[in-house]
Amino acid sequence: MKLSRRIEVQTAGQAIAILAAAIPELAKGRLKDAMNKGAVQLLARPVKRLRRAQYALQAGQVLQLHYDADILNRSCPPATMIADYRAYSIWFKPAGMLSQGNEWGDHLSLLRFAEQHFGNRPVFLLHRLDREASGLVLVAHTKTAAAAFSKLIAAQQLSKTYLIQIKGRLAPDVIAAGEITLPLDGKTCLTRFKQRRYDPATDTSWLDIDLVSGRKHQIRRHFAAIGHPVMGDPRYGEHNKNQSGLALQACAIAFTCPLQRHQRAIALPAELLLAGFSGSHNQGAT
């Protein structure tokens, strides 16, 4: 079942009772589950997710429910915290997990996972990864840290390295050039890469990617455009199916901490790297 419903509160009362009366086709248990998973919003300023069934609502307040049984029944592997620096932390987001929730809920999001992990520590998402991709994501825990890292990212002073597996073997001149400059959406783009290795058994290549600009799906679109789509990409390319899913991973980040001026270099441990990849890789966090 999938439905969206806007409910204006006529008489003060508990949230679950008001929802149950307005949406009789959903049992209270399903409504409570939807609330817990972030599918009910209180349309105030700012809009907030209403999770507590016994929350006292006042006449004139407005609720919005976006209910999708398929989404609410989905699950994904848990996120893993790689490093905690108090004002910010660094997480591994598995494939299948959203970076943050949407109107249909947030139980499958990294931000919600981090929020539940820390309890009362605030969480602010600093950048995103596609749902199908996996890898490192920064989360801030103070407004000061969030603002400082936002400036760092805007100034392109946060270095991110991606590991991808693409279909086929790149031509020698393409490898020598080491970059793709094809404009996307009418805007200039630059994707730099270095080949790790070519695997003749699977006719695929493993590459390290330095994403200089950050257009939507830039890596995926750039390599599909030159005839070497990312393996497992459900949207771009042909004949690039992959049982392990999208072979695109944010595997390392480096920056100067804008709060303490420490140099940070964080890489995924070997056990979290993409399935099928083997090769030297710097590990750990500093």
C-alpha positions in Angstrom: 0.0 0.0 0.0 1.2 3.5 -0.8 -0.6 6.7 0.1 0.0 10.3 1.0 -2.3 12.2 3.4 -2.4 15.7 4.8 -4.2 16.0 8.1 -5.3 19.2 9.7 -5.8 18.8 13.5 -9.4 19.8 14.4 -9.4 18.9 18.0 -6.4 18.6 20.4 -5.3 15.1 21.1 -2.6 12.5 20.9 -0.9 12.1 17.5 -1.7 8.3 17.1 -5.4 8.8 17.9 -5.7 11.7 15.3 -3.8 9.7 12.7 -5.9 6.6 13.3 -9.2 8.5 12.9 -8.1 10.3 9.8 -6.6 7.2 8.1 -8.8 4.2 9.1 -7.4 2.0 6.3 -4.1 1.7 8.3 -4.0 -0.1 11.7 -2.5 1.7 14.6 0.4 -0.7 14.6 1.3 0.3 11.0 0.9 4.0 11.8 3.2 3.7 14.9 5.8 1.9 12.7 5.5 4.6 10.1 6.0 7.3 12.8 9.0 5.5 14.2 10.6 5.3 10.7 10.1 9.0 10.0 7.2 8.9 7.5 5.0 11.3 9.5 6.0 15.0 9.5 4.7 17.9 11.6 4.4 20.8 9.2 5.7 23.5 11.5 8.7 25.9 11.2 11.0 24.0 10.9 9.3 20.8 9.6 10.1 17.9 11.9 9.5 14.2 11.9 6.9 13.2 14.4 7.9 9.9 16.0 6.2 9.8 19.4 2.7 8.2 19.2 1.6 10.0 22.3 2.7 13.5 21.2 0.1 16.1 22.2 -1.2 18.0 19.1 -3.1 21.2 19.2 -6.0 22.3 16.9 -4.7 23.9 13.8 -1.5 21.9 13.5 -0.9 20.0 10.3 0.5 16.5 9.8 1.7 14.9 6.6 2.0 11.2 6.1 3.8 9.6 3.2 3.2 5.8 3.6 4.8 3.2 1.4 4.7 -0.3 2.8 7.5 -1.4 0.5 9.9 1.3 1.7 9.0 0.8 5.3 9.6 -2.9 5.1 13.1 -2.6 3.5 16.3 -3.2 5.4 19.9 -2.7 4.7 23.3 -3.4 6.4 24.2 -1.2 9.3 26.6 1.8 9.0 30.0 1.6 10.7 31.7 4.4 12.5 35.3 4.7 11.3 36.5 7.6 13.5 35.0 9.9 16.2 36.6 13.4 16.7 33.7 14.6 19.0 32.8 17.6 16.9 32.5 15.4 13.9 32.7 11.7 13.0 33.4 9.7 9.9 31.2 6.8 8.9 31.1 4.0 6.4 27.7 4.1 4.5 26.9 0.7 3.0 25.3 0.3 -0.4 21.5 0.5 -0.1 21.5 3.1 2.7 20.4 6.6 2.0 22.7 9.5 3.1 19.6 11.1 4.7 15.9 10.5 4.7 13.2 11.8 2.6 9.4 12.4 3.0 8.9 8.6 2.9 11.0 8.0 5.9 14.5 8.0 7.3 15.0 4.5 8.9 17.3 3.5 6.0 19.5 6.6 6.3 23.0 7.2 7.6 22.0 10.3 9.4 19.2 8.5 11.3 21.6 5.7 12.1 24.2 8.2 13.5 21.5 10.0 15.4 20.4 6.8 17.1 24.0 5.8 17.8 24.9 9.0 19.6 21.6 9.5 21.4 21.5 13.2 22.3 24.5 14.4 20.2 23.3 16.5 17.2 24.0 15.2 13.7 24.5 17.3 10.5 25.2 15.7 7.2 28.1 17.4 5.4 28.0 15.6 2.0 26.1 12.7 0.3 26.7 9.5 -1.5 24.2 7.9 -3.9 22.0 5.2 -2.3 23.6 2.5 -4.5 27.2 3.6 -3.6 29.1 2.8 -0.5 31.9 4.6 1.3 33.0 7.3 3.7 30.8 10.2 4.8 31.5 13.0 7.2 28.9 13.9 9.9 29.2 17.1 12.1 28.0 17.3 15.6 28.0 21.0 16.2 26.7 23.9 14.2 30.2 25.4 14.3 31.8 22.2 12.9 29.1 22.0 10.2 29.7 25.6 9.1 33.5 25.1 9.1 33.4 21.9 7.0 30.8 23.4 4.6 33.3 26.2 3.9 36.1 23.6 3.5 34.0 21.5 1.0 32.9 24.6 -0.9 36.6 25.6 -1.3 37.4 22.1 -2.6 39.8 21.5 0.3 38.4 18.1 1.2 40.1 15.5 -1.0 37.9 12.4 -1.7 39.2 9.3 -3.5 36.8 6.8 -5.1 37.4 3.2 -6.1 35.4 2.0 -9.1 35.2 -1.0 -11.3 34.3 -0.3 -14.9 33.4 -2.5 -17.9 36.2 -3.3 -20.4 39.8 -2.2 -20.9 40.7 1.5 -21.3 42.7 2.4 -24.4 46.3 3.4 -23.7 45.7 7.0 -24.7 42.8 7.3 -22.4 44.9 5.9 -19.5 47.7 8.3 -20.4 45.3 11.3 -20.4 44.0 10.3 -17.0 41.0 12.6 -17.0 37.5 13.1 -18.5 36.4 16.7 -19.2 33.0 16.0 -20.8 30.5 18.8 -19.7 27.4 17.7 -17.9 24.1 19.6 -17.7 25.8 22.4 -19.6 28.5 22.8 -16.9 32.2 22.1 -17.0 33.3 18.9 -15.3 36.6 17.2 -14.5 37.1 13.6 -13.4 40.7 12.5 -12.9 41.6 8.8 -12.6 44.4 6.3 -12.4 44.1 2.7 -13.4 44.9 0.2 -10.6 44.7 -2.9 -12.7 42.9 -4.6 -15.6 41.3 -8.0 -14.8 41.1 -10.1 -18.0 39.0 -12.8 -16.3 36.1 -10.4 -15.9 37.1 -7.9 -18.6 36.9 -5.1 -16.1 39.2 -2.4 -14.9 39.7 -1.0 -11.4 40.4 2.7 -11.1 41.1 5.4 -8.4 39.1 8.5 -9.0 39.7 12.1 -8.0 36.5 13.9 -8.4 37.5 17.5 -9.0 34.0 18.9 -9.7 30.8 17.4 -8.2 28.0 17.2 -10.7 25.1 14.7 -10.1 26.2 11.2 -10.8 29.4 12.6 -12.4 31.6 9.5 -12.2 28.8 7.2 -13.4 27.8 9.5 -16.3 31.4 10.2 -17.4 32.5 6.6 -17.7 29.2 5.5 -19.3 29.8 8.3 -21.9 33.2 6.9 -22.9 31.8 3.4 -23.2 33.1 2.0 -20.0 30.2 2.2 -17.5 30.6 1.4 -13.8 29.8 -2.2 -13.1 26.4 -2.7 -11.4 25.1 0.8 -12.3 21.3 0.4 -12.6 20.9 3.7 -14.5 23.9 4.3 -16.8 25.5 2.0 -19.3 24.7 -1.3 -20.9 25.8 -4.9 -20.3 27.3 -3.9 -17.0 25.3 -5.9 -14.6 27.0 -6.9 -11.4 25.7 -9.3 -8.7 27.6 -7.4 -6.0 25.8 -4.1 -6.9 27.2 -0.7 -7.9 31.0 -0.9 -7.9 31.6 2.6 -6.8 33.0 3.5 -3.3 34.3 6.6 -1.6 37.3 4.8 -0.1 39.5 7.7 1.3 39.2 11.3 2.4 41.9 13.8 3.5 41.7 17.3 4.8 43.1 19.8 7.3 40.7 19.9 10.2 39.1 23.4 10.2 38.7 23.3 14.0 42.0 22.0 15.3 44.2 22.3 12.1 45.2 18.6 12.4 45.9 16.8 9.1 43.4 14.0 8.7 43.7 11.1 6.3 41.1 8.4 6.5 40.9 5.2 4.4 38.5 2.3 4.5 39.9 -0.8 6.1 40.4 -3.7 3.7 37.4 -5.7 4.9 35.0 -2.9 3.8 36.4 -2.5 0.3 34.4 -3.5 -2.7 33.8 -7.2 -3.3 36.2 -8.5 -5.9 38.9 -5.8 -5.3 42.4 -6.7 -4.2 45.4 -4.5 -4.2 47.5 -2.3 -2.0 45.6 0.3 -0.1 46.5 2.7 2.7 44.4 1.9 5.7 43.3 3.5 8.9 42.7 7.0 10.2 45.0 9.7 11.5 
